[in-house]
Amino acid sequence: MLEIDAISKTFTVDRKAVPVLDRVSLSVAENEFLSIVGTSGCGKSTLLNILAGLEDASDGTVRIDGRPIRGPGRDRGVVFQGYSLFEWMTVEGNIRFALEKSDLPAAEKSERVAHFIAAVGLRGFERAYPAQLSGGMRQRVAIARALVYRPRILLMDEPFGALDAQTRGMMQELLLQVWEDHKVTVIFITHDVDEALFLSDRVVVLAARPGRIRREIDVPLPRPRAFDIVTEAPFMALKREILTEIRAETLRAMGQEAGA
Ligand SMILES: Nc1ncnc2c1ncn2[C@@H]1O[C@H](COP(=O)(O)OP(=O)(O)OP(=O)(O)O)[C@@H](O)[C@H]1O
């Protein structure tokens, strides 16, 4: 459904070309949950921004159902690590804002907003302001806001990176529930291999600078997944495999830096 075809990206820094992504190609199936991991600076966020249409690729094409994307679109919802909520709007106001340009009837907008507030477990907090919410609750608002116009693809860049371990675990379970209930395709960027494995159908390891696909690893662990899956042997074997790939890339990147 989502086709990433030979995407390259080069930034210009001090008039020097800095290649960040090098011919990244990936096919993502409808309803797939795909995570992207890789050493720091390998271009994960840049790739996500290109998929979101917030950044242009230097080369290559992103297609959804065969049509190349041009800029941001309602077929994609985005959740970043930072809680990019409007502080002066209530929970309800923040989520409703995403529907501002939609021509849905007002009653249907209200219904959708209420539905997604319930889906992320925020019933009772409709009139709260972001400053009155915990980090986990703020990210739940961000998820509801990204889903309320029913995008087919949810793009998430380290959405739980700033949360404590306990809250993070709860948010992962909540996200899987929302994903299962709403049949959305998810591309999820994370540093955390446990998180990637727990959530995903497939994990893509990017090579260090410039980012290329180093490995694609299927995660054939049964669903629904419970939190204690992380201590089971098949999970640990996959984790070892991914950590080995990332470590090799990190060492390679450090070698490049030392040699530069
Ligand atoms: N607008 C920009 N101009 C110049 N260089 C940039 C720009 N955005 C990103 N870069 C560089 O591109 C590289 C990849 O950055 P990116 O944020 O995509 O990596 P990442 O894998 O998400 O990193 P991390 O895991 O540390 O968040 C970095 O070296 C970064 O400095």
The ligand as an ORCA input file, in Angstrom:
! r2SCAN-3c Opt
* xyz 0 1
  N      17.754     20.250      8.206
  C      18.952     19.650      8.280
  N      20.065     20.236      7.795
  C      21.252     19.633      7.838
  N      21.464     18.394      8.377
  C      20.397     17.764      8.877
  C      19.090     18.349      8.861
  N      18.225     17.464      9.443
  C      18.964     16.391      9.797
  N      20.259     16.567      9.461
  C      21.348     15.590      9.664
  O      20.935     14.374      9.102
  C      21.399     13.278      9.887
  C      20.239     12.390     10.218
  O      19.362     13.047     11.115
  P      18.031     12.346     11.651
  O      17.459     13.243     12.681
  O      17.185     11.953     10.513
  O      18.635     11.026     12.338
  P      17.984     10.018     13.368
  O      18.375      8.662     12.917
  O      16.533     10.300     13.515
  O      18.765     10.414     14.689
  P      18.382     10.176     16.221
  O      18.168      8.717     16.366
  O      19.594     10.660     16.954
  O      17.153     11.001     16.469
  C      22.092     13.873     11.104
  O      23.468     13.826     10.866
  C      21.596     15.294     11.124
  O      22.563     16.164     11.657
*
